[in-house]
Amino acid sequence: MARIVVHTHGKAREKGYSHLIDKYSERLKNRGVTLIVHSGRLDHDDYVSKVETAATNGALILLDENGQSGTTEWMFLNWKRWRLSPTAIHLAIGPVDGFESDVVDKHETISLGLLTLTYEMAAVVLLEQLYRASEMDRGSPYHRD
Protein backbone atom coordinates (compact mmCIF):
# COMPACT_ATOMS: atom_id res chain seq x y z
CA MET A 1 0.00 0.00 0.00
CA ALA A 2 1.24 3.43 -0.92
CA ARG A 3 1.99 6.13 1.56
CA ILE A 4 0.08 9.43 1.36
CA VAL A 5 2.03 12.53 2.31
CA VAL A 6 0.29 15.84 2.97
CA HIS A 7 2.46 18.96 2.62
CA THR A 8 1.54 22.33 4.13
CA HIS A 9 3.24 25.67 3.63
CA GLY A 10 3.93 26.55 7.22
CA LYS A 11 2.58 25.79 10.65
CA ALA A 12 -0.96 26.82 11.53
CA ARG A 13 -0.98 30.27 13.08
CA GLU A 14 -4.06 29.73 15.23
CA LYS A 15 -4.30 27.15 18.03
CA GLY A 16 -7.72 25.90 16.93
CA TYR A 17 -6.43 24.92 13.50
CA SER A 18 -3.24 23.54 14.96
CA HIS A 19 -5.21 21.35 17.37
CA LEU A 20 -7.41 19.91 14.60
CA ILE A 21 -4.47 19.34 12.24
CA ASP A 22 -2.62 17.50 15.02
CA LYS A 23 -5.74 15.49 15.91
CA TYR A 24 -6.34 14.21 12.37
CA SER A 25 -2.62 13.70 11.70
CA GLU A 26 -2.42 11.48 14.78
CA ARG A 27 -5.49 9.50 13.73
CA LEU A 28 -4.03 8.97 10.26
CA LYS A 29 -0.50 8.07 11.36
CA ASN A 30 -1.09 4.31 11.42
CA ARG A 31 -3.09 4.48 8.18
CA GLY A 32 -0.14 5.37 5.99
CA VAL A 33 -0.65 9.14 5.98
CA THR A 34 2.13 11.52 6.97
CA LEU A 35 1.95 15.29 7.45
CA ILE A 36 4.97 17.38 6.52
CA VAL A 37 4.90 21.01 7.63
CA HIS A 38 7.37 23.09 5.64
CA SER A 39 8.15 25.86 8.08
CA GLY A 40 10.41 28.82 8.04
CA ARG A 41 10.16 31.71 5.65
CA LEU A 42 9.82 29.79 2.42
CA ASP A 43 8.79 31.76 -0.61
CA HIS A 44 6.65 30.14 -3.31
CA ASP A 45 9.57 28.77 -5.34
CA ASP A 46 11.39 27.34 -2.30
CA TYR A 47 8.22 25.59 -1.13
CA VAL A 48 7.50 24.18 -4.59
CA SER A 49 11.11 23.00 -4.87
CA LYS A 50 10.90 21.20 -1.51
CA VAL A 51 7.59 19.54 -2.38
CA GLU A 52 8.73 18.51 -5.86
CA THR A 53 11.96 17.10 -4.43
CA ALA A 54 10.04 15.14 -1.79
CA ALA A 55 7.77 13.72 -4.50
CA THR A 56 10.59 12.72 -6.86
CA ASN A 57 9.81 9.01 -6.54
CA GLY A 58 6.05 9.45 -6.29
CA ALA A 59 3.12 11.41 -7.64
CA LEU A 60 2.51 15.05 -6.76
CA ILE A 61 -1.05 16.36 -6.62
CA LEU A 62 -1.61 20.04 -5.87
CA LEU A 63 -4.64 21.43 -4.10
CA ASP A 64 -5.85 24.22 -6.36
CA GLU A 65 -9.17 26.01 -6.59
CA ASN A 66 -9.52 25.00 -10.25
CA GLY A 67 -8.71 21.34 -9.68
CA GLN A 68 -11.11 18.44 -9.97
CA SER A 69 -13.45 18.10 -7.01
CA GLY A 70 -16.32 15.95 -5.91
CA THR A 71 -18.27 14.41 -3.09
CA THR A 72 -17.05 12.41 -0.13
CA GLU A 73 -17.57 9.31 -2.28
CA TRP A 74 -15.23 10.86 -4.89
CA MET A 75 -12.61 11.42 -2.17
CA PHE A 76 -13.08 7.82 -0.99
CA LEU A 77 -12.47 6.53 -4.53
CA ASN A 78 -9.32 8.67 -4.71
CA TRP A 79 -8.24 7.31 -1.31
CA LYS A 80 -8.54 3.74 -2.56
CA ARG A 81 -6.70 4.57 -5.79
CA TRP A 82 -3.93 6.39 -3.94
CA ARG A 83 -3.52 3.60 -1.40
CA LEU A 84 -3.15 1.04 -4.22
CA SER A 85 -0.57 3.14 -6.05
CA PRO A 86 2.90 1.60 -6.35
CA THR A 87 4.46 4.93 -5.34
CA ALA A 88 3.86 7.53 -2.64
CA ILE A 89 1.18 10.14 -3.27
CA HIS A 90 2.08 13.69 -2.25
CA LEU A 91 -0.80 16.13 -1.71
CA ALA A 92 0.43 19.72 -1.47
CA ILE A 93 -1.60 22.55 -0.01
CA GLY A 94 -0.49 25.80 -1.58
CA PRO A 95 1.08 28.80 0.02
CA VAL A 96 -1.06 31.79 1.05
CA ASP A 97 -1.44 33.10 -2.51
CA GLY A 98 -1.76 29.65 -4.07
CA PHE A 99 0.46 27.98 -6.62
CA GLU A 100 1.63 29.93 -9.65
CA SER A 101 0.06 28.87 -12.96
CA ASP A 102 3.26 27.38 -14.41
CA VAL A 103 3.46 25.01 -11.41
CA VAL A 104 -0.24 24.10 -11.62
CA ASP A 105 0.16 23.33 -15.34
CA LYS A 106 2.84 20.70 -14.56
CA HIS A 107 0.91 18.66 -12.00
CA GLU A 108 -2.41 16.96 -11.35
CA THR A 109 -4.73 19.11 -9.23
CA ILE A 110 -7.70 18.56 -6.96
CA SER A 111 -9.94 21.04 -5.20
CA LEU A 112 -11.78 20.94 -1.90
CA GLY A 113 -14.62 22.93 -3.47
CA LEU A 114 -15.47 26.33 -4.85
CA LEU A 115 -14.91 28.26 -1.63
CA THR A 116 -11.59 29.95 -0.93
CA LEU A 117 -9.97 28.50 2.21
CA THR A 118 -6.92 29.50 4.21
CA TYR A 119 -4.14 26.94 3.99
CA GLU A 120 -4.81 26.01 7.63
CA MET A 121 -8.51 25.40 6.95
CA ALA A 122 -7.64 23.47 3.78
CA ALA A 123 -5.33 21.25 5.84
CA VAL A 124 -8.09 20.52 8.37
CA VAL A 125 -10.65 19.74 5.66
CA LEU A 126 -8.24 17.58 3.65
CA LEU A 127 -7.05 15.61 6.69
CA GLU A 128 -10.59 15.08 7.92
CA GLN A 129 -11.68 13.82 4.50
CA LEU A 130 -8.70 11.46 4.35
CA TYR A 131 -9.61 10.19 7.81
CA ARG A 132 -13.25 9.79 6.74
CA ALA A 133 -12.15 7.86 3.63
CA SER A 134 -9.93 5.61 5.75
CA GLU A 135 -12.87 4.91 8.06
CA MET A 136 -15.13 4.15 5.09
CA ASP A 137 -12.45 1.76 3.84
CA ARG A 138 -12.48 0.00 7.22
CA GLY A 139 -16.28 -0.19 7.21
CA SER A 140 -16.62 1.83 10.41
CA PRO A 141 -19.77 3.82 11.26
CA TYR A 142 -17.84 7.17 11.24
CA HIS A 143 -19.36 8.08 7.84
CA ARG A 144 -23.09 7.83 7.44
CA ASP A 145 -24.90 8.28 4.14
Phi and psi restraints in degrees (value plus and minus 20) as a CYANA .aco file:
   2 ALA   PHI     -96.1   -56.1
   2 ALA   PSI     134.1   174.1
   3 ARG   PHI    -108.2   -68.2
   3 ARG   PSI     124.1   164.1
   4 ILE   PHI    -132.7   -92.7
   4 ILE   PSI     107.3   147.3
   5 VAL   PHI    -137.1   -97.1
   5 VAL   PSI     106.2   146.2
   6 VAL   PHI    -125.6   -85.6
   6 VAL   PSI     105.5   145.5
   7 HIS   PHI    -127.3   -87.3
   7 HIS   PSI     114.3   154.3
   8 THR   PHI    -142.7  -102.7
   8 THR   PSI     130.3   170.3
   9 HIS   PHI    -111.6   -71.6
   9 HIS   PSI      59.8    99.8
  10 GLY   PHI      83.2   123.2
  10 GLY   PSI     142.2   182.2
  11 LYS   PHI    -100.4   -60.4
  11 LYS   PSI     127.5   167.5
  12 ALA   PHI     -79.9   -39.9
  12 ALA   PSI     115.6   155.6
  13 ARG   PHI    -103.5   -63.5
  13 ARG   PSI     -43.2    -3.2
  14 GLU   PHI    -129.0   -89.0
  14 GLU   PSI     121.5   161.5
  15 LYS   PHI     -80.8   -40.8
  15 LYS   PSI     -56.2   -16.2
  16 GLY   PHI     -80.9   -40.9
  16 GLY   PSI     -67.0   -27.0
  17 TYR   PHI     -84.4   -44.4
  17 TYR   PSI     -64.7   -24.7
  18 SER   PHI     -78.5   -38.5
  18 SER   PSI     -63.4   -23.4
  19 HIS   PHI     -80.4   -40.4
  19 HIS   PSI     -67.6   -27.6
  20 LEU   PHI     -86.9   -46.9
  20 LEU   PSI     -60.1   -20.1
  21 ILE   PHI     -81.7   -41.7
  21 ILE   PSI     -65.4   -25.4
  22 ASP   PHI     -82.5   -42.5
  22 ASP   PSI     -62.2   -22.2
  23 LYS   PHI     -80.6   -40.6
  23 LYS   PSI     -70.4   -30.4
  24 TYR   PHI     -92.4   -52.4
  24 TYR   PSI     -53.9   -13.9
  25 SER   PHI     -81.0   -41.0
  25 SER   PSI     -62.4   -22.4
  26 GLU   PHI     -84.6   -44.6
  26 GLU   PSI     -63.6   -23.6
  27 ARG   PHI     -82.8   -42.8
  27 ARG   PSI     -52.1   -12.1
  28 LEU   PHI    -109.5   -69.5
  28 LEU   PSI     -30.9     9.1
  29 LYS   PHI     -73.8   -33.8
  29 LYS   PSI     -65.6   -25.6
  30 ASN   PHI    -109.1   -69.1
  30 ASN   PSI      -6.2    33.8
  31 ARG   PHI    -131.7   -91.7
  31 ARG   PSI      -7.0    33.0
  32 GLY   PHI      64.5   104.5
  32 GLY   PSI      -1.8    38.2
  33 VAL   PHI    -134.4   -94.4
  33 VAL   PSI     110.5   150.5
  34 THR   PHI    -142.2  -102.2
  34 THR   PSI     119.8   159.8
  35 LEU   PHI    -124.3   -84.3
  35 LEU   PSI     109.2   149.2
  36 ILE   PHI    -138.3   -98.3
  36 ILE   PSI      99.7   139.7
  37 VAL   PHI    -120.0   -80.0
  37 VAL   PSI      95.2   135.2
  38 HIS   PHI    -108.9   -68.9
  38 HIS   PSI      81.8   121.8
  39 SER   PHI    -123.8   -83.8
  39 SER   PSI    -199.4  -159.4
  40 GLY   PHI      76.1   116.1
  40 GLY   PSI    -192.4  -152.4
  41 ARG   PHI    -117.7   -77.7
  41 ARG   PSI      49.0    89.0
  42 LEU   PHI    -105.0   -65.0
  42 LEU   PSI     108.5   148.5
  43 ASP   PHI    -101.2   -61.2
  43 ASP   PSI     157.4   197.4
  44 HIS   PHI     -73.0   -33.0
  44 HIS   PSI     -71.2   -31.2
  45 ASP   PHI     -85.6   -45.6
  45 ASP   PSI     -58.4   -18.4
  46 ASP   PHI     -85.1   -45.1
  46 ASP   PSI     -61.9   -21.9
  47 TYR   PHI     -83.6   -43.6
  47 TYR   PSI     -67.9   -27.9
  48 VAL   PHI     -80.1   -40.1
  48 VAL   PSI     -62.2   -22.2
  49 SER   PHI     -80.9   -40.9
  49 SER   PSI     -64.5   -24.5
  50 LYS   PHI     -83.6   -43.6
  50 LYS   PSI     -62.6   -22.6
  51 VAL   PHI     -88.4   -48.4
  51 VAL   PSI     -64.5   -24.5
  52 GLU   PHI     -84.1   -44.1
  52 GLU   PSI     -58.3   -18.3
  53 THR   PHI     -84.8   -44.8
  53 THR   PSI     -63.7   -23.7
  54 ALA   PHI     -82.2   -42.2
  54 ALA   PSI     -52.1   -12.1
  55 ALA   PHI    -114.1   -74.1
  55 ALA   PSI      -6.9    33.1
  56 THR   PHI     -72.4   -32.4
  56 THR   PSI     -63.3   -23.3
  57 ASN   PHI    -122.0   -82.0
  57 ASN   PSI       9.9    49.9
  58 GLY   PHI    -169.9  -129.9
  58 GLY   PSI    -181.8  -141.8
  59 ALA   PHI    -131.3   -91.3
  59 ALA   PSI     116.6   156.6
  60 LEU   PHI    -128.6   -88.6
  60 LEU   PSI     105.9   145.9
  61 ILE   PHI    -142.9  -102.9
  61 ILE   PSI     103.7   143.7
  62 LEU   PHI    -113.6   -73.6
  62 LEU   PSI     122.1   162.1
  63 LEU   PHI    -106.3   -66.3
  63 LEU   PSI     100.1   140.1
  64 ASP   PHI    -163.7  -123.7
  64 ASP   PSI     121.9   161.9
  65 GLU   PHI     -78.7   -38.7
  65 GLU   PSI     -43.7    -3.7
  66 ASN   PHI    -117.9   -77.9
  66 ASN   PSI     -13.9    26.1
  67 GLY   PHI     -94.6   -54.6
  67 GLY   PSI     152.3   192.3
  68 GLN   PHI     -86.8   -46.8
  68 GLN   PSI     121.6   161.6
  69 SER   PHI    -160.7  -120.7
  69 SER   PSI     152.4   192.4
  70 GLY   PHI    -192.9  -152.9
  70 GLY   PSI    -181.2  -141.2
  71 THR   PHI    -105.1   -65.1
  71 THR   PSI    -199.5  -159.5
  72 THR   PHI     -81.5   -41.5
  72 THR   PSI     -56.6   -16.6
  73 GLU   PHI     -81.5   -41.5
  73 GLU   PSI     -60.2   -20.2
  74 TRP   PHI     -81.1   -41.1
  74 TRP   PSI     -63.9   -23.9
  75 MET   PHI     -85.1   -45.1
  75 MET   PSI     -58.9   -18.9
  76 PHE   PHI     -82.0   -42.0
  76 PHE   PSI     -62.5   -22.5
  77 LEU   PHI     -84.1   -44.1
  77 LEU   PSI     -59.5   -19.5
  78 ASN   PHI     -82.5   -42.5
  78 ASN   PSI     -65.2   -25.2
  79 TRP   PHI     -72.6   -32.6
  79 TRP   PSI     -69.6   -29.6
  80 LYS   PHI     -84.1   -44.1
  80 LYS   PSI     -61.4   -21.4
  81 ARG   PHI     -84.7   -44.7
  81 ARG   PSI     -65.0   -25.0
  82 TRP   PHI     -83.8   -43.8
  82 TRP   PSI     -61.4   -21.4
  83 ARG   PHI     -87.2   -47.2
  83 ARG   PSI     -46.7    -6.7
  84 LEU   PHI    -108.6   -68.6
  84 LEU   PSI     -25.6    14.4
  85 SER   PHI     -83.8   -43.8
  85 SER   PSI     124.7   164.7
  86 PRO   PHI     -95.3   -55.3
  86 PRO   PSI     -30.8     9.2
  87 THR   PHI    -147.7  -107.7
  87 THR   PSI     144.4   184.4
  88 ALA   PHI     -84.5   -44.5
  88 ALA   PSI     126.3   166.3
  89 ILE   PHI    -128.0   -88.0
  89 ILE   PSI     106.0   146.0
  90 HIS   PHI    -130.6   -90.6
  90 HIS   PSI      99.0   139.0
  91 LEU   PHI    -125.6   -85.6
  91 LEU   PSI      99.5   139.5
  92 ALA   PHI    -133.4   -93.4
  92 ALA   PSI     102.4   142.4
  93 ILE   PHI    -107.4   -67.4
  93 ILE   PSI     108.8   148.8
  94 GLY   PHI     -86.9   -46.9
  94 GLY   PSI     146.0   186.0
  95 PRO   PHI     -90.0   -50.0
  95 PRO   PSI     158.7   198.7
  96 VAL   PHI     -69.2   -29.2
  96 VAL   PSI     -63.5   -23.5
  97 ASP   PHI    -115.4   -75.4
  97 ASP   PSI      -6.6    33.4
  98 GLY   PHI      59.7    99.7
  98 GLY   PSI    -199.8  -159.8
  99 PHE   PHI    -106.8   -66.8
  99 PHE   PSI     123.7   163.7
 100 GLU   PHI     -89.6   -49.6
 100 GLU   PSI     132.9   172.9
 101 SER   PHI     -79.8   -39.8
 101 SER   PSI     -54.3   -14.3
 102 ASP   PHI     -87.1   -47.1
 102 ASP   PSI     -49.6    -9.6
 103 VAL   PHI     -95.5   -55.5
 103 VAL   PSI     -63.7   -23.7
 104 VAL   PHI     -80.4   -40.4
 104 VAL   PSI     -59.2   -19.2
 105 ASP   PHI     -84.2   -44.2
 105 ASP   PSI     -43.2    -3.2
 106 LYS   PHI    -108.0   -68.0
 106 LYS   PSI     -33.7     6.3
 107 HIS   PHI    -151.8  -111.8
 107 HIS   PSI     138.8   178.8
 108 GLU   PHI     -86.4   -46.4
 108 GLU   PSI     127.9   167.9
 109 THR   PHI    -152.2  -112.2
 109 THR   PSI     129.1   169.1
 110 ILE   PHI    -152.0  -112.0
 110 ILE   PSI     141.4   181.4
 111 SER   PHI    -148.3  -108.3
 111 SER   PSI     130.5   170.5
 112 LEU   PHI    -112.4   -72.4
 112 LEU   PSI     -13.9    26.1
 113 GLY   PHI     114.3   154.3
 113 GLY   PSI    -197.3  -157.3
 114 LEU   PHI    -100.7   -60.7
 114 LEU   PSI     -36.6     3.4
 115 LEU   PHI     -97.2   -57.2
 115 LEU   PSI     127.3   167.3
 116 THR   PHI    -102.6   -62.6
 116 THR   PSI     109.8   149.8
 117 LEU   PHI    -142.3  -102.3
 117 LEU   PSI     129.1   169.1
 118 THR   PHI     -86.4   -46.4
 118 THR   PSI     140.4   180.4
 119 TYR   PHI     -84.9   -44.9
 119 TYR   PSI     -49.7    -9.7
 120 GLU   PHI     -87.6   -47.6
 120 GLU   PSI     -64.1   -24.1
 121 MET   PHI     -86.9   -46.9
 121 MET   PSI     -59.3   -19.3
 122 ALA   PHI     -81.0   -41.0
 122 ALA   PSI     -59.0   -19.0
 123 ALA   PHI     -84.2   -44.2
 123 ALA   PSI     -63.3   -23.3
 124 VAL   PHI     -82.3   -42.3
 124 VAL   PSI     -68.6   -28.6
 125 VAL   PHI     -83.4   -43.4
 125 VAL   PSI     -65.9   -25.9
 126 LEU   PHI     -81.9   -41.9
 126 LEU   PSI     -67.9   -27.9
 127 LEU   PHI     -84.2   -44.2
 127 LEU   PSI     -59.3   -19.3
 128 GLU   PHI     -84.7   -44.7
 128 GLU   PSI     -61.0   -21.0
 129 GLN   PHI     -87.9   -47.9
 129 GLN   PSI     -55.6   -15.6
 130 LEU   PHI     -86.0   -46.0
 130 LEU   PSI     -60.8   -20.8
 131 TYR   PHI     -83.6   -43.6
 131 TYR   PSI     -64.3   -24.3
 132 ARG   PHI     -78.9   -38.9
 132 ARG   PSI     -66.0   -26.0
 133 ALA   PHI     -81.7   -41.7
 133 ALA   PSI     -59.9   -19.9
 134 SER   PHI     -85.3   -45.3
 134 SER   PSI     -56.6   -16.6
 135 GLU   PHI     -90.0   -50.0
 135 GLU   PSI     -58.4   -18.4
 136 MET   PHI     -81.6   -41.6
 136 MET   PSI     -60.8   -20.8
 137 ASP   PHI     -82.5   -42.5
 137 ASP   PSI     -55.6   -15.6
 138 ARG   PHI     -99.9   -59.9
 138 ARG   PSI     -33.4     6.6
 139 GLY   PHI      61.2   101.2
 139 GLY   PSI      -0.7    39.3
 140 SER   PHI     -97.4   -57.4
 140 SER   PSI     143.8   183.8
 141 PRO   PHI    -102.6   -62.6
 141 PRO   PSI     -12.1    27.9
 142 TYR   PHI     -75.6   -35.6
 142 TYR   PSI     -65.2   -25.2
 143 HIS   PHI    -118.3   -78.3
 143 HIS   PSI     108.3   148.3
 144 ARG   PHI    -140.5  -100.5
 144 ARG   PSI     115.0   155.0
